[in-house]
């Protein structure tokens, strides 16, 4: 109800301005509107002084437009009364006689001074500040966005806080962009007021002499004073709003009140007060200036400085006492263990020697690389990687870092700051001196070299990597290995919600009528576990909707989905226009595996004799070694019904082994079998 009343008031305010352009108001009603205009001008000025942030007065550009329109309408109405009746009311007459002193020359001079102050000083300065602020705000937007992303990735802020900050940045940009144009309203109003005043003077003299038979001096005396009163009653509110504009666009403090901030910043340093006081006393004694006045002011400044110093000392003592009390109270309070129960999905902890790599102020770009990792994973696998927390840990060695998944350490590494890691691709014969080490992501032999050796190592053919790239690559591989377990039901729900915006009928048919979110999650996890992207979620959900009618076994559904994604699988493992070397699975082994499958309520598992399993694994090892000797990726081709069980049988022994069924390969793919897994 309050909003409706407020909307009605604004509508009436604007409508009244348009009515005044058309209808001639009685002088008593004009007095009411002029008084309201002055009151609103004071409200705007004090409002801009005491808001803590400029966005607290985000509608200021709109207010400028409305008040300017209302003020011009008042000028038109008062002009009608001045020229038509010679009696514009009490307010205009009082301003002309009292403020102008009843004297034409004094009134004209005061009016010109006010116009000059408003137009040349306040308006011009405010316009320039608004223009520069708008430009700087727009230029700073990308940096502020990156800072928000960095804070979000380090865990300093939550997703909700990041969203609010982004909205605030956008609002600031819109506000200062609007202010850059809105300042011109006030500037144009000052020019219009000057022109209207000149017209009123000329028109008043003409009307007085022609219509009322007045002499020139009498017409001048009457109409010039009335016109000056009209100009003053219009320009003083305009001056207040111009001042408000300047205050708002130059407002720097966000955490303190306007008045207290100015007083503290101007008179808050005792040393400054002592120097000013001594200077004033010196001028009082050493020059012909009024001794009593200057010495008195100098002593006053010194007394103020002494009081400020005493206040500062007292505040310091009170602050120390408060800190001690807070520390004691913190010790006495029961520990809040709820925060200790939260486990971050991914953490990167590092020793103090690696801090410069993560500190933006020291030129570190590790935070930016973490943002790029999440972007890379989204493009590559079609899922959003959880927030990666970066923390320093003084318990680690200076150059050591560890990677945790759900609070448990899964990998670690060590780097040498100001060194580079050089790796031999395999064809470089000439050796380079350095500190032997192993690349942490793939455990390849490498050498630490100095900055001076970098160019030579690259010219020799070595692959040279800097420390941030080493950490980023290691972190990327760990995320890729564990991305399946990092995919939560909430993540799946978010993916489904995004798909629902464009394909609502599909989602409504599948979830939750045929499958629950948990079952969709298991299918997506199965795909991610073998490095299959779920970015084409539409195809995945279409396939699930087709086959979930006949089975809810997530393993079988995964195989159907893989077959629907055969174009993506083929392009990933089998390059176009190239024959790929693979290993096949003996049909007898396939039959043996299928014969050992046991179905239970919780799913199927392989009940194969341990000796037979060992024999099959040994045969896989021989064939994998054969492919690796050829420099090829280890790929085994099986029949569709056996693929997932064979993958389970071998995944604990050969993590990187790719198992693909015949139904997951495009017809134009060229394969060459170089061996067969037998037992």
C-alpha angles and dihedrals in degrees: 000000000000091000090052091052091048091050090050092051092051091047092050091047092055094040091052090057091055092046090054090058090059109027125059107233124217112251094248092056090047088055089054093051093046090052090049090050092053091047093050090049091055090046091053093047096050090040092058091046096055105035109108096215131026090235088063084074096038093147092059094111090054091046089053090054094048095045092047090052092048092048093051089049089054089051090053093048094048090047090055091053095043094051096034105042106002088231112096093167141262099301098054093042092049093050091049096048103031104035092037092044091236088281122119096213095046092046093050092047093049091048092050091048092052091048092049093048092049099041104035102031114025102026095042093047093045091049092052094046091048091050094049093043092051091050094047092046092054092045092050096051097090092049092049091049091052091049090053091050090049093050090047093052093048091050094244090127136022128241090258092052090048090052091050092049092050090050090049092051090051092048091050090051092050092045098051091042089055092044090055089064099031093061087067089064090066092042091052090046091058091051091047091051091054092049093046090051092053091048092049093052094049093040092046093052091048093047093046094050098040104034103029100030093235124160119246095256093047092047090048093048094050106036099037091054091047091047092048089049090050091048093048095047088052101039098046092062087042089052090050091052091046088053089048090053091052092048093050098048092045095044108127106166119084101168104049141047119270098242098043091046093054094046093047094047094044101040102017100098114079093201090059091051092051093051093046091047093049091048093051092048090050091051090049093054103031100044136049090253119123102289097200093049098046097039090047092052091045092053089047091054091049092050090049091050091051092050092049091051091051090049091051092050091049091048091051092052092046090048092053090049091048091050091051091049092048091050091050091047090049090054092048095049118093112255116260101230096177092087089053091059094064116098120199114226094224129014132181112197121184141178123255092263090067095049093096089061090058097038110094091196088061094049096263117152101185091111091054090049091053089054089051091050091058090047091048092051091049091053095041102041103016096236134106114247112223120249110291110222116214116200136165116230119197090196090069125081111269094255098033127105133182132199120217129194114199091346096308122108111242102168144001141193143182130220136187112234115232090017133103130221114234119197127189109230088207103264101071109104100178113082126220125212119246145108112305116234143143128256104245099218100054101009093240120160112260143162131232110229134179129248090259092057096048099087093047092048092051092049089052091054102259119144104239120198130182122228097257090053091050092054093043093050092048092049091048092053093048091050091048091052094049101032092108095060091043091060105097131190089254090056090051090049089053091050091049091048091053091051091047091063091066102023108031096155093056094050093045090052094049108032120082099345097067104013135016124229089256092057092047087049092055092051092050091046091052090054095046091046089065095041097258113148117238093197091110089066092156093064091044093052092044090055093047090051090052097050104027087081090069102033140014094192102127093206093056091043089052090057091051090050092049090054090052089052094050093121090059092043092049093049090049099051105019115053116215119256091015134101112236121211113225142164123236131211121244110248089227090057089048091053091047092052092048091049091055096053114118120196118214136168090262095048141280127307137180116256097188125156108262092232091052090048091051091049092051092048091050091052090049089052092055094049093045090052089051091055093045090052087057090051092247132133113258105253126169121194118209139165115276096250094054101039101091094043093049089049090053091049094054106030095089091055103035110029095177095047111124114215115192130173124224090248091060095060124088116239094242094057115113115217133184120197112217097175149351132237108235136162 
